[in-house]
Amino acid sequence: AAGNALRQANPGAKVMYLRSEQFFSAMIRALQDKAMDQFKRQFQQIDALLIDDIQFFAGKDRTQEEFFHTFNALFDGRQQIILTCDRYPREVEGLEPRLKSRLAWGLSVAIDPPDFETRAAIVLAKARERGADIPDDVAFLIAKKMRSNVRDLEGALNTLVARANFTGRSITVEFAQETLRDLLR
């Protein structure tokens, strides 16, 4: 959503979105291929960097080192940096103090999980994106039981749609309860 908002505000903006695991994997590949200059250069060409789930950098010293330098270069270049974490960065064990310090320079905002209506709307919208026919009562069931975050909603939907496609069964409340019984507790 943040990346889309940035692109709408500035249609020519070069926005890069990565999950923390993608940053880590790309860095490892660059190290193995002796292509760190190319890895670093890709961040010089963007207007905004969005990285999801930075808590996964905890305990990965080399990743934190490289991200620290990437952060500094982007900050010095006045590029926008948007990071997500499942808690405040200062609370993440295994993040280097200097990285926590850099992250404290920005605005930290807690985002509450979506309410029931929003969760149901998300399930229905994601189902439409996938071309899946999900009855409202199934979306309501998922929204009622899955309260934590959008990723969990998508995971439940993906599981449901995959099983329906594999078995050839229609998606009903009963089918959803059977398929998602472990997730819906």
Rosetta silent file (secondary structure, phi, psi, omega in degrees, C-alpha in Angstrom):
SEQUENCE: AAGNALRQANPGAKVMYLRSEQFFSAMIRALQDKAMDQFKRQFQQIDALLIDDIQFFAGKDRTQEEFFHTFNALFDGRQQIILTCDRYPREVEGLEPRLKSRLAWGLSVAIDPPDFETRAAIVLAKARERGADIPDDVAFLIAKKMRSNVRDLEGALNTLVARANFTGRSITVEFAQETLRDLLR
SCORE:     score description
SCORE:     0.000 S_00000001
   1 L     0.000  -41.182 -179.495    0.000    0.000    0.000 S_00000001
   2 H   -65.844  -41.027  178.530    2.819    2.402    0.852 S_00000001
   3 H   -62.860  -41.751  177.527    4.571    1.669   -2.438 S_00000001
   4 H   -64.067  -40.961  178.498    1.362    2.284   -4.383 S_00000001
   5 H   -63.223  -40.657  177.900    0.808    5.566   -2.534 S_00000001
   6 H   -63.176  -42.362 -179.721    4.355    6.665   -3.377 S_00000001
   7 H   -67.866  -35.729  178.039    3.827    5.817   -7.053 S_00000001
   8 H   -67.732  -40.464 -179.979    0.500    7.674   -7.144 S_00000001
   9 H   -69.534  -32.176 -179.196    2.048   10.770   -5.588 S_00000001
  10 L  -141.234   88.660 -173.440    5.007   10.573   -7.972 S_00000001
  11 L   -56.133  -25.008  179.861    4.235    8.392  -11.022 S_00000001
  12 L   -89.198    1.346 -175.530    7.875    8.345  -12.126 S_00000001
  13 L   -65.144  138.770  175.071    9.191    7.172   -8.753 S_00000001
  14 L   -96.934  105.651 -176.124   11.400    4.106   -8.701 S_00000001
  15 E  -111.271  127.559  178.004   10.158    2.133   -5.714 S_00000001
  16 E  -111.065  125.779  176.505   11.808   -1.118   -4.651 S_00000001
  17 E  -113.396  129.297  177.272    9.925   -3.518   -2.388 S_00000001
  18 E  -137.046  144.010  164.092   11.741   -6.447   -0.781 S_00000001
  19 E   -80.422  153.857 -177.639   10.998   -8.895    1.958 S_00000001
  20 H   -56.674  -35.070  179.302   13.932   -9.089    4.356 S_00000001
  21 H   -64.497  -33.749  178.123   14.650  -12.611    3.109 S_00000001
  22 H   -68.287  -41.285  176.413   14.993  -11.263   -0.437 S_00000001
  23 H   -59.213  -48.415 -179.884   17.508   -8.644    0.703 S_00000001
  24 H   -58.985  -49.584 -178.053   19.439  -11.384    2.527 S_00000001
  25 H   -63.540  -42.819  179.202   19.349  -13.797   -0.451 S_00000001
  26 H   -63.964  -38.660  178.567   20.363  -11.113   -2.958 S_00000001
  27 H   -66.081  -44.363  179.097   23.257  -10.082   -0.726 S_00000001
  28 H   -61.137  -44.631  178.201   24.453  -13.700   -0.332 S_00000001
  29 H   -60.113  -43.324  179.997   24.243  -14.221   -4.103 S_00000001
  30 H   -63.708  -39.246  176.993   26.217  -11.013   -4.676 S_00000001
  31 H   -63.692  -45.552 -179.188   28.879  -12.153   -2.207 S_00000001
  32 H   -64.615  -37.811 -178.165   29.153  -15.561   -3.880 S_00000001
  33 L   -88.674    3.039 -176.666   29.293  -14.011   -7.352 S_00000001
  34 L    53.613   48.135 -176.799   31.695  -11.277   -6.211 S_00000001
  35 L  -125.950   36.459 -177.825   29.124   -8.715   -7.370 S_00000001
  36 H   -65.115  -33.020  177.814   28.718   -6.553   -4.270 S_00000001
  37 H   -61.167  -42.458  178.218   29.290   -3.352   -6.251 S_00000001
  38 H   -65.765  -41.065  177.777   26.324   -4.237   -8.463 S_00000001
  39 H   -58.149  -46.936 -178.706   24.257   -5.141   -5.379 S_00000001
  40 H   -68.580  -36.439 -176.734   24.992   -1.739   -3.824 S_00000001
  41 H   -63.962  -33.522 -178.523   24.468    0.136   -7.088 S_00000001
  42 H   -60.507  -28.048 -179.397   20.861   -1.062   -7.426 S_00000001
  43 H   -82.436  -15.791  177.576   19.966    0.937   -4.320 S_00000001
  44 H   -78.867  -15.518 -173.804   21.512    4.108   -5.733 S_00000001
  45 L   -97.126    4.920 -174.133   19.025    4.032   -8.615 S_00000001
  46 L  -112.965  161.448  176.817   15.814    4.118   -6.558 S_00000001
  47 L   -97.764  -26.530 -178.485   13.684    6.804   -4.963 S_00000001
  48 E  -150.306  141.413  176.741   12.251    4.649   -2.189 S_00000001
  49 E  -119.333  127.769  175.818   13.091    1.352   -0.521 S_00000001
  50 E  -117.973  122.905  177.079   10.459   -0.716    1.277 S_00000001
  51 E  -124.667  128.504 -177.268   11.616   -3.728    3.288 S_00000001
  52 E   -97.731  138.390  172.634    9.168   -5.997    5.047 S_00000001
  53 L    65.427   54.118 -178.916    9.880   -7.889    8.289 S_00000001
  54 H   -66.295  -11.082  176.101   13.258   -6.469    9.291 S_00000001
  55 H   -60.128  -21.006  179.038   13.125   -8.522   12.494 S_00000001
  56 H   -74.298   -7.993  173.207   14.552  -11.323   10.324 S_00000001
  57 H   -75.938  -15.621 -176.945   17.848   -9.401   10.162 S_00000001
  58 L   -56.979  130.628  177.544   18.360  -10.228   13.861 S_00000001
  59 L    80.367   -4.645  179.568   21.477  -12.299   14.413 S_00000001
  60 L  -102.711   85.774 -171.818   22.613  -11.951   10.781 S_00000001
  61 H   -58.060  -45.989 -177.192   25.674   -9.777   11.304 S_00000001
  62 H   -66.203  -39.097  178.078   26.754   -9.497    7.663 S_00000001
  63 H   -63.648  -44.273  179.195   23.210   -8.666    6.543 S_00000001
  64 H   -63.594  -39.487  178.455   22.917   -5.998    9.221 S_00000001
  65 H   -59.597  -48.923 -178.041   26.294   -4.578    8.210 S_00000001
  66 H   -67.644  -40.224  178.849   25.251   -4.287    4.576 S_00000001
  67 H   -66.058  -37.215  177.472   21.812   -2.924    5.429 S_00000001
  68 H   -56.042  -47.327 -179.716   23.405   -0.363    7.754 S_00000001
  69 H   -69.280  -37.575  176.740   25.478    0.975    4.845 S_00000001
  70 H   -62.387  -46.447  178.687   22.500    0.804    2.477 S_00000001
  71 H   -57.597  -48.884 -179.103   20.373    2.726    4.981 S_00000001
  72 H   -59.885  -43.647 -179.353   23.067    5.395    5.384 S_00000001
  73 H   -63.980  -43.531  178.820   23.479    5.812    1.620 S_00000001
  74 H   -66.084  -43.482 -179.968   19.731    6.133    1.082 S_00000001
  75 H   -61.999  -46.537  179.048   19.330    8.496    4.020 S_00000001
  76 H   -62.633  -32.940  178.554   22.222   10.668    2.830 S_00000001
  77 L   -83.621    3.601  179.127   20.677   10.699   -0.658 S_00000001
  78 L    61.235   29.206  175.253   17.360   11.805    0.852 S_00000001
  79 L   -85.369  154.402 -177.572   15.610    8.735   -0.515 S_00000001
  80 E   -82.855  140.789  179.144   12.606    7.389    1.326 S_00000001
  81 E  -128.746  123.202  177.680   12.977    4.266    3.474 S_00000001
  82 E  -125.762  124.075 -177.400    9.945    2.378    4.765 S_00000001
  83 E  -124.535  147.090  172.415   10.449   -0.677    6.941 S_00000001
  84 L  -118.144  153.211 -179.128    8.047   -3.032    8.648 S_00000001
  85 L  -153.780  152.450 -179.212    8.661   -5.076   11.748 S_00000001
  86 L   -81.071   -0.068  174.818    6.452   -7.153   14.011 S_00000001
  87 L  -157.994  174.945  177.506    7.506   -4.984   16.962 S_00000001
  88 L   -64.075  139.024 -177.637    9.393   -1.750   17.563 S_00000001
  89 H   -54.234  -34.785 -179.648   12.980   -2.111   16.293 S_00000001
  90 H   -63.640  -19.095 -178.357   14.408   -1.270   19.731 S_00000001
  91 H   -92.284   -4.171 -176.857   12.671   -4.421   21.028 S_00000001
  92 L   -83.807  110.744  175.958   14.241   -6.787   18.482 S_00000001
  93 L   -67.085  138.950  177.484   16.881   -8.929   20.168 S_00000001
  94 L    93.112   -2.518  171.922   19.869   -9.536   17.915 S_00000001
  95 L   -89.969  134.288 -179.280   19.750   -6.219   16.049 S_00000001
  96 L   -61.457  142.641  179.655   22.982   -4.272   16.388 S_00000001
  97 H   -55.515  -39.192 -178.647   22.713   -1.145   18.561 S_00000001
  98 H   -68.424  -30.707  175.902   23.922    1.126   15.758 S_00000001
  99 H   -72.590  -41.599  175.321   21.220   -0.234   13.450 S_00000001
 100 H   -58.549  -39.047  179.214   18.582    0.257   16.148 S_00000001
 101 H   -62.555  -44.927  178.834   19.880    3.805   16.498 S_00000001
 102 H   -62.139  -43.443 -177.885   19.470    4.470   12.769 S_00000001
 103 H   -65.931  -26.561  178.341   15.981    3.016   12.777 S_00000001
 104 L   -72.341  -14.513  177.959   15.065    5.297   15.686 S_00000001
 105 L   -64.551  -27.020 -174.835   15.725    8.298   13.426 S_00000001
 106 L   -96.492 -174.785  179.288   12.437    7.671   11.670 S_00000001
 107 L   -87.053  126.528  174.607    8.829    7.528   12.624 S_00000001
 108 L  -107.565  126.926 -176.925    7.696    4.287   14.275 S_00000001
 109 L  -129.907  127.538  174.184    3.993    3.612   14.089 S_00000001
 110 L   -79.456  134.361  178.459    2.105    0.660   15.539 S_00000001
 111 L  -114.933  117.211 -179.910   -0.454   -0.704   13.123 S_00000001
 112 L   -72.605  152.311  175.528   -3.341   -2.553   14.698 S_00000001
 113 L   -60.094  151.110 -179.584   -4.715   -5.664   13.017 S_00000001
 114 L   -65.889  152.399  178.243   -7.638   -4.940   10.687 S_00000001
 115 L   -75.181  174.596 -175.306  -11.175   -5.151   12.062 S_00000001
 116 H   -55.361  -49.453 -177.082  -13.632   -7.895   11.064 S_00000001
 117 H   -61.553  -40.944  179.410  -15.198   -6.018    8.138 S_00000001
 118 H   -66.870  -42.322  178.586  -11.810   -5.104    6.724 S_00000001
 119 H   -60.421  -44.539  179.057  -10.542   -8.681    7.088 S_00000001
 120 H   -62.452  -43.043  178.859  -13.609  -10.022    5.258 S_00000001
 121 H   -63.409  -37.815  178.345  -13.181   -7.435    2.491 S_00000001
 122 H   -64.114  -46.018  179.475   -9.500   -8.374    2.170 S_00000001
 123 H   -58.930  -46.176 -179.351  -10.337  -12.078    1.818 S_00000001
 124 H   -65.042  -41.347  179.685  -12.933  -11.323   -0.868 S_00000001
 125 H   -66.210  -43.377  179.221  -10.611   -8.932   -2.737 S_00000001
 126 H   -65.560  -36.807  177.325   -7.690  -11.376   -2.650 S_00000001
 127 H   -62.975  -44.512  177.719   -9.991  -14.164   -3.846 S_00000001
 128 H   -59.682  -43.808  178.941  -11.096  -11.984   -6.789 S_00000001
 129 H   -57.072  -34.236 -177.885   -7.441  -11.245   -7.627 S_00000001
 130 L   -89.838   -1.569 -178.432   -6.827  -15.006   -7.815 S_00000001
 131 L    72.302   23.282 -178.345   -9.972  -15.634   -9.831 S_00000001
 132 L   -96.716  142.408  178.214  -11.409  -17.736   -6.999 S_00000001
 133 L   -96.561  101.042 -179.112  -15.112  -17.884   -6.202 S_00000001
 134 L  -111.445  117.394  176.362  -15.364  -17.506   -2.425 S_00000001
 135 L   -63.276  151.954 -179.867  -18.860  -17.182   -0.940 S_00000001
 136 H   -55.170  -41.019 -176.940  -19.333  -14.351    1.549 S_00000001
 137 H   -65.385  -27.809  175.694  -19.997  -16.769    4.414 S_00000001
 138 H   -72.975  -42.792  176.918  -16.597  -18.414    3.828 S_00000001
 139 H   -60.682  -40.148  178.933  -14.882  -15.015    3.811 S_00000001
 140 H   -65.144  -39.548  178.034  -16.713  -14.171    7.047 S_00000001
 141 H   -60.824  -48.782 -179.994  -15.582  -17.458    8.621 S_00000001
 142 H   -62.140  -45.338 -179.009  -11.944  -16.780    7.754 S_00000001
 143 H   -63.652  -34.719 -179.520  -12.215  -13.158    8.909 S_00000001
 144 H   -70.069  -39.106 -173.820  -13.814  -14.205   12.193 S_00000001
 145 H   -89.932  -29.677 -176.323  -11.170  -16.807   13.025 S_00000001
 146 L  -102.841   98.763 -171.814   -8.002  -15.197   11.594 S_00000001
 147 L  -107.343   -6.514 -168.566   -7.497  -11.969   13.529 S_00000001
 148 L   -80.049  -56.740 -175.763   -3.771  -11.342   13.538 S_00000001
 149 L  -158.382  170.503 -177.266   -2.679   -9.996   10.152 S_00000001
 150 H   -65.676  -36.219 -179.600   -3.261   -9.891    6.407 S_00000001
 151 H   -59.001  -41.028  177.889   -0.519  -12.434    5.737 S_00000001
 152 H   -66.272  -38.698  176.491   -2.426  -15.049    7.763 S_00000001
 153 H   -60.775  -46.087  179.673   -5.625  -14.254    5.856 S_00000001
 154 H   -64.140  -39.621  178.140   -3.810  -14.722    2.559 S_00000001
 155 H   -61.656  -43.781  178.104   -2.239  -17.954    3.766 S_00000001
 156 H   -63.550  -44.434  179.217   -5.643  -19.361    4.716 S_00000001
 157 H   -62.170  -45.700  179.608   -7.115  -18.266    1.392 S_00000001
 158 H   -59.628  -43.221  178.585   -4.207  -19.766   -0.570 S_00000001
 159 H   -61.336  -45.631 -178.261   -4.570  -23.066    1.294 S_00000001
 160 H   -63.097  -48.774 -178.314   -8.305  -23.139    0.674 S_00000001
 161 H   -65.291  -42.211  179.988   -8.082  -22.301   -3.034 S_00000001
 162 H   -61.761  -44.946 -179.301   -5.228  -24.755   -3.631 S_00000001
 163 H   -66.725  -39.475  177.894   -7.104  -27.618   -1.978 S_00000001
 164 H   -62.290  -43.348  178.194  -10.299  -26.784   -3.867 S_00000001
 165 H   -64.270  -41.091 -177.810   -8.376  -26.779   -7.153 S_00000001
 166 H   -67.966  -41.369 -175.920   -6.604  -30.025   -6.272 S_00000001
 167 H   -91.742  -16.445 -177.494   -9.748  -31.874   -5.183 S_00000001
 168 L    76.945   11.847 -179.246  -12.177  -30.258   -7.613 S_00000001
 169 L   -87.873  154.780  174.905  -14.547  -29.439   -4.759 S_00000001
 170 L   -77.873  150.681  178.745  -16.547  -26.248   -4.398 S_00000001
 171 L   -86.356  112.631  177.457  -15.582  -23.864   -1.641 S_00000001
 172 L  -125.603  172.942  176.537  -18.280  -23.964    1.024 S_00000001
 173 H   -60.053  -43.590 -179.212  -18.264  -23.226    4.756 S_00000001
 174 H   -62.426  -44.843  178.696  -18.009  -26.960    5.469 S_00000001
 175 H   -61.856  -42.082  179.297  -15.114  -27.365    3.021 S_00000001
 176 H   -63.989  -43.453  179.279  -13.365  -24.333    4.557 S_00000001
 177 H   -62.753  -41.352  179.182  -13.823  -25.669    8.102 S_00000001
 178 H   -66.172  -47.637 -176.049  -12.451  -29.056    7.065 S_00000001
 179 H   -68.615  -38.854 -172.328   -9.522  -27.624    5.095 S_00000001
 180 L  -105.994   16.464 -172.770   -8.564  -24.928    7.587 S_00000001
 181 L   -54.332  -37.899  179.844   -9.450  -26.686   10.857 S_00000001
 182 L   -72.353  -31.509 -179.542   -5.887  -26.386   12.212 S_00000001
 183 L   -81.010  -27.843 -172.132   -5.634  -22.704   11.249 S_00000001
 184 L   -91.158   12.682 -179.625   -9.096  -21.704   12.464 S_00000001
 185 L   -74.226    0.000    0.000   -8.668  -22.726   16.092 S_00000001
